[in-house]
Amino acid sequence: GVASLMILGLFDRLGLSGAALDGFDHVHGLIEATKRAFLKRDAHVGDPDRMSIDPVSLLSDEMLDQEAAKIDMKTALSWPHVAKPGDTIWMGAVDANGVAVSYIQSIFWEFGSGVVVPETGVLWQNRGSSFTLHDGPNQLGPGRLPFHTLNPALAKLNDGSVLTYGTMGGEGQPQTQSAIFTRNVMYGQDLQEAVTAPRWLLGKTWGEDTTTLKLENRFDPGLIEQLKSAGHTVEVVGPYEDMMGHAGGILLRKDGVMEGATDPRADGAVAAL
């Protein structure tokens, strides 16, 4: 969650309000913000009782200014990043009273821990695999909590609207969130269009072993070439890839009208009851 907020905070500091939607500055800026956020996340985030810093400090003006200054808007930061696989779904709901919920569930790995509680049939999750024997916030020990990628998002906007949104996809969660949020909130793109639009994924995800910057082939070829020229190791994939996550969202506008969006990459749905 703190990584998702860092990405948006860093991107905001790049001063790209006039950049073209899904143009080089927009996409490259978010990718590079993702790298800076993931580096901080991996160094510090884990069991809250074991962390050496207050996670709120990662969102301070000083920290965001410092990290944003390290972003080169012409050249990609050398990468890869080791990702963690997962098995997750996201759901959102808004009721007639305007109560909005963003919810995410995961058993981690395709069959979780592989252990079923006989009396219930419940499959146990496998987040304990994120523990390590090394010193730090994720060191294995009694009563400790493991790192995980889950972060359902909900935004209260300045105009009174509420946006509940999210996705599955391990490392891709903060990246997809940043794409949807900036497209819809900062660029004014329709929510469904923001979810449907081509997406990118930096690093590994479940079912994939490469750490490249993966781009759906619906992106403008000129943008793809610009990203390659900037030093990104680009891998062009299909038009609507499962690896890009299964995103969705509900926007409760200030006039009471609700807008819903579901991902064409998955079998989700938007329903009004």
C-alpha positions, 0 to 999 in steps of 0.5 A, a space after each residue: 500500500 505504501 508503495 502505491 502511494 509513493 508512486 503517485 506522490 513521486 509522479 506528482 512531483 515530476 511536474 508532468 501535468 501537461 504530458 500526453 495521456 499514455 505518452 512517453 512522459 506519463 508511462 516512463 514517469 510512472 515506471 521510474 516512480 515504481 522503481 524508486 518506490 519498490 526499492 524503498 519498499 523492499 528495504 523497509 516494509 515488513 512486520 510493523 513491529 519489526 520495521 526500523 522506520 515509520 512507514 509514514 516517513 516514506 510518504 513525507 515531503 522530504 522523502 518524496 522530494 528526495 526520491 523524485 529528484 533521482 528520477 531521470 526522465 530521459 533514461 531508465 534506471 537499471 533494473 531487475 527486481 525480484 518479484 513475489 508470485 500470488 493468487 488474488 482477486 479484488 472486489 469493490 462495492 458502493 451502497 445506496 448510502 455512499 458507503 464504499 468498500 475496496 476489498 482484496 483476497 489472496 491465498 498466495 500461490 496457485 493452491 496457497 499452502 496446499 493445506 486444507 482444514 478437513 472440517 471446513 474445506 478451507 484452503 490455507 494461504 501461503 503468505 508465510 513464504 515471504 519470511 526470510 532467515 536474514 535480519 530485517 522486518 521480514 525475518 522469521 520468528 514467533 508472532 511476526 507478520 510476513 510481507 505481502 503485496 495486497 493493497 486494495 485502494 480507495 480515494 476520496 477526491 477533492 470534488 467529493 467523489 469517491 473512487 474504489 479501485 484495485 487489482 490482483 497481480 502481485 508486483 503489478 498491483 501498485 503499477 496498475 493502480 497508478 495507471 488507472 488513477 492517473 488516467 481517470 483522476 489526473 487525465 480525466 479519462 473515463 473509468 472503463 477506458 482507463 481500465 481497458 487501456 493498454 498496460 505495462 508490467 515491470 518485473 516478474 509476475 506469476 507464470 512469467 520468469 522474465 524481469 523485463 518491462 512488458 508492454 501490451 502491443 496496443 501501445 503506440 509503436 512510437 512510445 514503445 521505441 521511445 521507451 527502448 531508446 531510454 534504456 528500458 528492456 522492453 518485451 511486447 506482449 499480446 493486446 489483453 494479457 492476463 499477467 497485467 492483472 484483473 482490475 476494476 473500479 467504482 466511482 461514486 460521483 458527487 452528484 450520486 451517479 455511480 460508474 463501474 469498470 471491469 477488466 476485459 482481461 478477466 471474467 469479472 463484472 460490474 453489477 447494479 442491484 
